[in-house]
Amino acid sequence: MSLHIRIARRMAGVIVDYLLALPLGCVLALLWANTAAESYFKFSNAASFVVNEVGMAFFFGLIAKEVSEATVPGGALHPWRRAAMPMAAALGSVAVSIAAYVLFVHSVGEHMLADGWVAACAVDIPGTYIVARMIFGKEPAVPFLLLLAISADAIGLACVAALQPVADVHLLAGAVLMALALVGAAMLRRRIVRNFWPYVLGPGVLSWFALYASGVHPALALVPIIPFLPHAKRDPGLFVDSDPHAHDTLTLFARFWQYPVEAVLFFFGLANAGVPLHGLEVGSWAIPIASLLRPIGIGVATAIACAAGLHLPHRVGWRDIAVVGCIASIGLVFALFFSSAVMPPGTLLLEMKLGALITIFGALLAFIAARALRVGRYAPTQP
């Protein structure tokens, strides 16, 4: 193997391991949009459908894979009581974020941005995972945060599906196609089909057209199909690499799409993150302010859940919850996705996208909070 190939593979491995494809795409988009705006927006308009409606389906497929595996014995979502606390925290996160967003846009007179409230729900999964691992390592606060992020984004996705149709609605045709997709997936599972391609190209494609016909964002097409793929009997953990010897269908699906999805995230950032940085509008602060107040919702909801009889994970205290709330203020990927899903192209969408990018500073806030509260990597060492 030549030196160039080895270097290329090593660089690709670093990009995948550290989830650098998306931020790289965002940086290039910002540079392009602010140096050659006309050519950038031509590219963005041409690429948005393929990237946002088709490519992102595989990203959400991998997220669905993590949730599906987490429901098996030993998984982070099994039994349901283990997932109840972060789900309760997610409800508080969403409630406070939406309220803060709506109050802000009306208080500053940006009433036309009110329809974008669903973007305030967004908690970035890749970004929060990276920051959480840097602060907490492998402590239980990491899966708690991931379950919170997945739950909050699931609420946002449900809101997008229910309230923001993306095409002319043909509910009957959509329902028939979705029924065929689910029946087809069930038949493949019943026949113990272990190759993931029949699930993707058959029921997956039918599900895409079903959602599109129903006015639901088609990037969610694989979400109802993934649970039918045969999977391992035990879950190694959220976003933890599976056994290299595992050959169950769900693991093979994730293994195959790991690198292509990184490419999708790169182009997602490139197609969606290009916003002019000059003339920052007041509406751009709606999403960041909503995200900044998110820790309050998480803390209050967690306290209410504790009073109702739920318990925090072992070795997760209130100082950890405060830092988790700060990390959850990062909205990046999902804030960009929700913004593009609910707002038509134009000035308002650019304001929302810039706000989504600003939430990356939640990472800095999290490190400051962790250091001040002395948790995770900043906790005092035992003598």
C-alpha positions in Angstrom: 0.0 0.0 0.0 1.5 3.4 -1.0 2.3 6.1 1.5 -0.3 8.4 0.0 -3.1 5.9 0.4 -2.1 5.2 4.0 -2.1 9.0 4.8 -5.5 9.4 3.1 -6.9 6.5 5.1 -5.5 7.9 8.4 -6.9 11.4 7.7 -10.3 9.8 6.8 -10.2 7.9 10.1 -9.4 11.1 12.1 -12.3 12.9 10.4 -14.7 10.1 11.2 -13.5 9.5 14.7 -13.7 13.2 15.7 -16.8 14.0 13.5 -14.9 16.8 11.7 -16.7 16.5 8.4 -19.6 18.7 9.4 -17.6 21.6 10.9 -15.3 21.5 7.9 -18.3 21.8 5.6 -19.6 24.7 7.7 -16.3 26.6 7.7 -16.0 26.2 3.9 -19.6 27.3 3.4 -19.0 30.5 5.4 -15.9 31.3 3.5 -17.6 30.6 0.2 -20.7 32.6 1.0 -18.7 35.6 2.2 -16.3 35.7 -0.8 -18.4 34.5 -3.7 -22.0 34.7 -2.6 -23.7 34.4 -6.0 -21.9 31.1 -6.9 -22.4 29.8 -3.4 -26.2 30.3 -3.4 -26.5 28.7 -6.8 -24.7 25.7 -5.5 -26.8 25.7 -2.3 -30.1 25.8 -4.2 -29.0 23.1 -6.5 -27.7 20.8 -3.8 -30.3 21.3 -1.1 -32.8 18.8 -2.2 -30.4 15.9 -2.8 -28.5 16.6 0.5 -31.4 17.6 2.8 -34.2 15.3 1.6 -32.2 12.3 0.4 -28.7 12.2 1.9 -29.8 13.1 5.4 -32.1 10.1 5.4 -29.1 7.9 6.0 -27.9 10.1 8.9 -31.3 9.8 10.5 -31.1 6.1 9.8 -28.0 5.8 11.9 -29.7 7.8 14.7 -32.6 5.4 14.5 -30.2 2.5 14.6 -28.7 3.8 17.9 -32.2 4.2 19.4 -33.4 0.8 18.1 -30.3 -1.0 19.6 -30.7 0.8 22.9 -34.1 -0.8 23.4 -32.6 -4.3 23.6 -31.7 -5.9 27.0 -28.8 -4.0 28.6 -29.3 -1.0 26.4 -29.6 2.6 27.6 -33.3 2.6 26.8 -34.1 -0.8 28.4 -36.1 -0.9 30.5 -38.1 2.3 29.9 -37.5 3.6 33.4 -33.8 4.1 32.6 -34.7 6.5 29.8 -37.5 8.3 31.7 -35.2 10.9 33.4 -33.4 12.2 30.3 -36.7 12.2 28.5 -38.2 14.3 31.2 -35.2 16.7 31.0 -35.8 16.9 27.2 -39.4 18.0 27.8 -38.1 20.8 30.0 -35.4 21.7 27.5 -38.0 21.9 24.6 -40.6 23.9 26.6 -38.2 26.6 27.8 -36.4 26.9 24.5 -39.6 27.3 22.5 -41.0 29.8 25.0 -37.8 31.8 25.0 -37.7 31.8 21.2 -41.3 33.0 20.8 -41.0 35.7 23.5 -37.8 37.0 22.0 -38.9 37.3 18.3 -42.1 39.1 19.4 -40.3 41.4 21.8 -37.9 42.6 19.1 -40.6 42.8 16.4 -39.4 39.9 14.3 -42.9 38.4 14.1 -42.2 36.6 10.8 -39.6 34.4 12.5 -42.2 33.0 14.9 -43.0 30.2 12.5 -39.4 28.9 13.0 -40.0 28.1 16.7 -39.3 24.4 16.1 -35.6 25.1 15.5 -35.4 26.2 19.1 -35.9 22.5 20.1 -32.6 21.4 18.4 -29.9 19.8 20.4 -26.9 18.8 18.2 -26.1 15.1 18.7 -22.5 15.0 17.1 -21.4 18.2 18.8 -22.8 17.4 22.2 -21.2 13.9 22.0 -17.7 15.3 21.3 -17.9 18.0 24.0 -19.4 15.5 26.6 -16.6 13.0 25.9 -14.0 15.7 26.3 -15.4 16.8 29.6 -16.8 13.6 31.2 -14.9 10.9 29.4 -16.9 7.7 29.8 -18.9 8.8 32.9 -22.7 8.1 33.0 -23.4 11.8 32.2 -22.6 11.1 28.6 -25.4 8.6 27.8 -27.7 10.8 29.9 -26.9 13.7 27.6 -27.2 11.7 24.4 -30.7 10.3 25.5 -31.7 13.9 26.3 -30.5 15.1 22.9 -32.2 12.3 21.0 -35.4 12.9 22.9 -35.4 16.6 22.3 -34.7 16.2 18.6 -37.4 13.5 18.3 -39.9 16.1 19.6 -38.6 18.6 17.1 -38.9 16.0 14.3 -42.4 15.2 15.3 -43.3 18.9 15.3 -41.8 19.3 11.8 -43.7 16.2 10.6 -47.0 17.4 12.0 -46.9 21.1 11.5 -44.6 21.9 8.6 -45.6 20.0 5.5 -42.9 20.1 2.8 -45.1 19.4 -0.3 -48.7 19.2 -1.5 -50.4 16.8 0.9 -51.8 13.5 -0.4 -52.6 11.7 2.8 -54.4 8.7 1.3 -51.5 8.0 -1.1 -49.0 8.5 1.6 -50.8 6.2 4.0 -51.1 3.4 1.4 -47.4 3.7 0.5 -46.3 3.7 4.2 -48.5 0.6 4.8 -46.8 -1.1 1.9 -43.4 -0.1 3.3 -44.1 -1.4 6.7 -45.6 -4.7 5.5 -42.6 -5.1 3.1 -40.1 -4.5 6.0 -42.0 -6.9 8.2 -42.0 -9.6 5.5 -38.2 -9.2 5.0 -37.7 -9.5 8.8 -40.0 -12.6 8.9 -38.0 -14.2 6.1 -34.8 -13.4 8.1 -33.3 -11.3 5.3 -29.9 -10.3 6.6 -28.7 -8.1 3.8 -29.7 -4.5 4.6 -30.0 -3.4 0.9 -33.5 -5.0 0.4 -34.8 -3.0 3.4 -33.3 0.3 2.1 -34.2 -0.1 -1.6 -37.6 -1.6 -1.0 -39.5 -0.4 2.1 -37.0 2.5 2.5 -37.8 4.0 -0.9 -41.5 3.4 -0.4 -41.3 5.1 3.0 -39.6 8.1 1.4 -42.3 8.6 -1.2 -45.0 8.0 1.5 -43.6 10.8 3.7 -43.1 13.1 0.7 -46.7 12.5 -0.5 -48.0 13.1 3.1 -46.1 16.4 3.4 -43.7 15.0 6.0 -40.0 15.7 5.6 -38.7 12.6 3.6 -35.4 12.6 5.4 -37.2 10.6 8.1 -37.8 7.8 5.6 -35.6 5.1 7.3 -36.7 5.9 10.8 -39.8 3.5 10.7 -37.8 0.9 8.7 -34.7 0.6 10.8 -36.4 -1.2 13.7 -37.2 -4.1 11.4 -33.6 -4.9 10.6 -32.3 -7.9 12.6 -29.9 -6.7 15.3 -27.6 -8.0 18.0 -29.0 -9.2 21.3 -27.2 -6.7 23.4 -26.3 -3.0 22.9 -22.7 -2.0 23.4 -23.8 1.6 24.2 -25.0 4.7 22.4 -22.5 5.6 19.7 -20.1 3.0 20.9 -18.4 0.9 18.2 -19.8 -2.6 17.9 -17.8 -5.8 18.1 -15.7 -6.0 14.9 -16.8 -9.6 14.6 -20.6 -8.7 14.8 -22.4 -9.4 11.5 -26.0 -8.6 12.4 -27.9 -6.6 9.8 -28.2 -3.4 11.8 -24.4 -3.4 12.5 -23.6 -4.1 8.8 -25.9 -1.2 7.9 -24.1 1.2 10.3 -20.6 0.0 9.2 -21.4 0.5 5.5 -22.9 4.0 6.0 -20.4 5.3 8.5 -18.1 7.0 6.0 -20.8 7.9 3.4 -22.8 9.7 6.2 -19.7 11.7 7.1 -19.7 12.8 3.4 -23.4 13.7 3.7 -22.7 15.8 6.8 -19.9 17.6 5.0 -22.2 18.5 2.1 -25.0 19.3 4.6 -22.8 21.8 6.2 -21.5 23.1 2.9 -25.1 23.5 1.4 -26.7 25.0 4.5 -24.2 26.9 6.7 -23.2 29.6 4.2 -24.6 32.8 5.5 -23.3 36.4 5.1 -21.6 37.5 8.3 -22.0 41.2 7.6 -25.0 43.1 8.9 -26.0 40.7 11.8 -29.7 41.0 12.2 -31.4 41.0 15.7 -33.5 38.0 14.7 -30.3 35.9 14.4 -30.1 35.9 18.2 -33.4 34.1 18.7 -32.0 30.6 18.5 -28.9 31.3 20.6 -30.9 33.0 23.3 -33.4 30.1 23.4 -30.5 27.7 23.6 -28.7 29.7 26.3 -31.8 29.4 28.5 -32.1 25.6 27.8 -30.2 24.6 31.0 -32.9 26.2 33.1 -35.6 24.0 31.5 -33.4 20.9 31.9 -32.7 21.6 35.6 -36.3 22.4 36.5 -37.6 19.3 34.6 -35.0 17.1 36.2 -35.9 18.4 39.7 -39.6 17.8 39.0 -38.9 14.3 37.8 -36.9 13.5 40.9 -39.8 14.8 43.1 -42.1 12.5 41.1 -39.9 9.4 42.0 -37.4 9.1 39.2 -33.7 8.9 39.9 -30.6 10.4 38.4 -28.2 7.9 36.9 -25.6 6.5 39.3 -22.7 9.0 39.9 -24.5 11.9 38.2 -25.1 14.8 40.5 -26.6 18.3 40.2 -23.4 19.9 39.1 -23.1 17.4 36.3 -26.7 18.2 35.3 -25.8 21.9 35.1 -22.8 21.2 32.8 -25.0 18.8 30.7 -27.5 21.6 30.3 -24.7 23.9 29.0 -23.5 21.3 26.5 -27.1 20.8 25.3 -27.2 24.4 24.3 -25.3 23.5 21.1 -27.9 23.3 18.4 -25.7 23.2 15.2 -26.8 20.3 12.9 -30.4 19.9 14.0 -30.9 23.6 14.3 -29.7 24.0 10.7 -31.9 21.1 9.6 -35.0 22.3 11.4 -34.4 25.8 10.0 -34.2 24.6 6.5 -37.2 22.4 7.0 -39.6 25.0 8.3 -38.4 28.3 6.7 -38.4 29.0 2.9 -35.2 30.3 1.3 -34.6 34.0 1.9 -33.5 36.5 4.5 -35.4 34.9 7.4 -33.8 31.5 6.8 -30.3 33.1 6.7 -31.0 34.8 10.0 -32.0 31.4 11.5 -29.0 29.6 10.1 -26.6 32.2 11.5 -28.3 31.8 14.9 -27.8 28.0 14.6 -24.1 28.5 13.9 -23.7 30.8 16.9 -24.9 28.1 19.3 -21.5 26.4 18.8 -20.3 28.7 21.5 -22.3 26.6 23.9 -19.2 24.3 23.9 -17.1 27.2 25.4 -19.8 27.8 28.0 -19.8 24.1 28.9 -16.0 24.0 29.5 -16.2 27.2 31.6 -19.1 25.7 33.7 -17.2 22.3 34.1 -14.1 24.1 35.3 -16.1 26.3 37.7 -18.1 23.5 39.1 -15.1 21.1 39.1 -16.8 18.2 37.4 -15.6 15.6 34.8 -12.0 16.2 33.8 -11.9 19.2 36.2 -13.0 17.2 39.3 -10.4 17.1 42.1 -8.3 13.9 42.0 -8.6 11.5 44.9 -5.6 11.4 47.2 
